[in-house]
Amino acid sequence: MLPMDNNPWKRALAQLHAAASHLELDPLMLARLEHPDRVIEVSMPLRMDDGSIRVFDGFRVQHNNIRGPYKGGLRYHPKVDMSEVEALAFWMTMKNALVDVPFGGGKGGITVDPKKLSAGELERLTREFTRKLAPAIGPALDVPAPDVNTSAKVMQWIREEYEAVTGHEAAAVVTGKPLDAGGSEGRPEATGLGGSYVLAAFLRLLERNPRGMTVAIQGYGNVGSYLARYLQELGFVIVALSDSKGGMYVPRGITDLKAVEECKERSGRIAGCYCVGSVCDLSNMEAMGGRDLSPEEVLTLPVDVIVPAALENAITDKNARKIQASIVLELANGPTTMEADQILKKKGITVIPDILANAGGVAVSYFEWYQNQHNERWSKMDVFEKLREKMELAAEATQGAAMQYKVSLREAAYIVALQRLGSST
């Protein structure tokens, strides 16, 4: 069992109540947000490649649809914690309200290790899941998306099977599809780019110049790599990067991010990717003044900004006191425990909360859904400009609420979301 402050659903409820205490929220609205609208569970008997039969369990948590169709990812993972999924569905409700897109919140998936299935088994399982879920999803009802261990290809299978079941075209039944199957330009970059827009917006509001500010990123996957690239373009100095296997710290700055990405792709890890020109190896470490470090150490370096972009509960009461950065940009979902949040607040550290910092992904998911519904195709430049506007307006609304109610940015983000939910009833 997780300690209470690490239990995602307990944390979600505490965040809800903290924000609601500043508002005259209708008790009926509060009760609706304290409980998911619906939890759907399905069983999927499947014939495996060897002829044996296995039964898989699938689920979908539909938290709230006051503002529009349920929206959120589908994850394929052997250890699915319902407390976590309920919290993630709740956070989607809040996130969508905060960035002002017409969606509610949902989350779901299948209890399975997809790495142990063949491509054919994975496709058959996905299509069976879609057949079971079909009555409960749809462009105007519930719009799933990729999440842990799911991909654009999985979304394409869902779209195809849903259309086969319903007998009509429905490109907008899922988002995160391949470009040639109704996907949107800019979706791979969206979460990292959105995070860079939010950080830049807050620095403008705080009248701080980003040029020369140092950044350490824990989690150098798709989101972290795009964030690093866009922050570097804004003048930030990326000094540390890590993945699950380790990391690297170069105090004077990691300049060639493209070379680092290519090195990681070749070697399967970021540790050791000290790149000078086309040569990336440990022999360059000393010349660059760098050193290897653990993913945990990334968060306690003497930098201006740290970015937890990997796992939940990365910042806890164990390491919060060691954090030296003045800004935490939460690109992961739920990376800071409740106890750690209080420690950071007392230290005067600005935490840009996950429901704002990583909302770029769902904002562009909304753009994809809109394009599908209206038979439009937007250029990448159009998508990025619309994303910038969404993220900057959400950042400004959050900062305004923080000043008005004299609360942290996290509480302010929830206050803005609750106000928008309240005005939608």
Secondary structure, DSSP 8 states (H G I E B T S, - for coil): ---GGG-HHHHHHHHHHHHHTTS---HHHHHHHHS-SEEEEEEEEEE-TTS-EEEEEEEEEEEE-SSSSEEEEEEEES---HHHHHHHHHHHHHHHHHTT-S--EEEEEEES-GGGS-HHHHHHHHHHHHHHHGGG-BTTTEEEEE-TT--HHHHHHHHHHHHHHHSS--GGGSSS--GGGT--TTTTTHHHHHHHHHHHHHHHHTT---TT-EEEEE--SHHHHHHHHHHHHTT-EEEEEEETTEEEE-TT----HHHHHHHHHHHS-STT--EETTEESGGGHHHHT-EEE-HHHHTTSS-SEEEE-S-TT-B-TTTGGG---SEEE--SSS-B-HHHHHHHHHTT-EEE-HHHHTTHHHHHHHHHHHHHHHT----HHHHHHHHHHHHHHHHHHHHHHHHHHT--HHHHHHHHHHHHHHTT-
